[in-house]
Amino acid sequence: GNTISYVKAWKATKKALERAFGNWEESYKLLPRCLQALQVFVPSTIIQVQRCPILENVVLVLGKRRFHRLF
């Protein structure tokens, strides 16, 4: 049989997921609009979004935050 490297397999998986679902960055940009639409159509909805600071190599990246959770 043929074997492929882990890196090749990971890149192929990532590419397939992006084709099927779009990329993470674009999806993340749509989140506020989707939540706003949810509140319009279900007025009793309470939305609380939590974001966490980003750490890269044990250094806090100023001005950047990542989505943590949604209640």
N, C-alpha and C positions, 0 to 999 in steps of 0.2 A: 504494500500500500504506500500511498504518498503521505508524507508528513509535512506540515507547515509550521513555521515558528509561531510562538505565542503572540508576538507583535503583529504578524500578518493576520492572524485570526482575530485579534482585538480590533485592528483597523477595519477589517471586513465587517465585523459585527457592528461597529460604530457607524460605518457608512450605511449599512442596511437599516439600522434603527433610525438614522436621520432621514433616509428616503421614506420610510413608513410614517414617521411621526414628526418630522421637522427637527430643527436643532434646538438645543436647550436654551440658547440665548434668545432666540426669537420667541419661543414659548414663554419664557420668563417675562418678556416685554408685554405679552398679551394678558398676563395675570391680572393687573389692576382693572383692565377693561372687562374681563370676564367676571370679576367679583362685583364690579359696579352693575353689570347686567343682572347678575343674580339678585342683588338688592332691589333692583327695579321690578323684577318679575316675582320676587318673593319678599315683600316688604318687611316681614317679621324676621328676616335674616339679619343676624348680627355678625359682622366681620371684624376679626382682629388678626392682623398679620404681624408676625414677629420676624425680625431680621437680626442676624448676628454679624458682628464684625469679622472681617476676613484676616486670617493669619497666614502668612507665607514665610516659611523658614523661621518660625517663632517670632516674626515681626508683624505688628499690626499694620495693615494697609489702610491708610487714612482715606476717607471719602468713598470707600467701597464696602458694601455689605452684601450678604447673601441671604436668600430666603431661608427661614428656619422652619416655620410651621404656620398653619392656618387653622383657626378654630371657627 
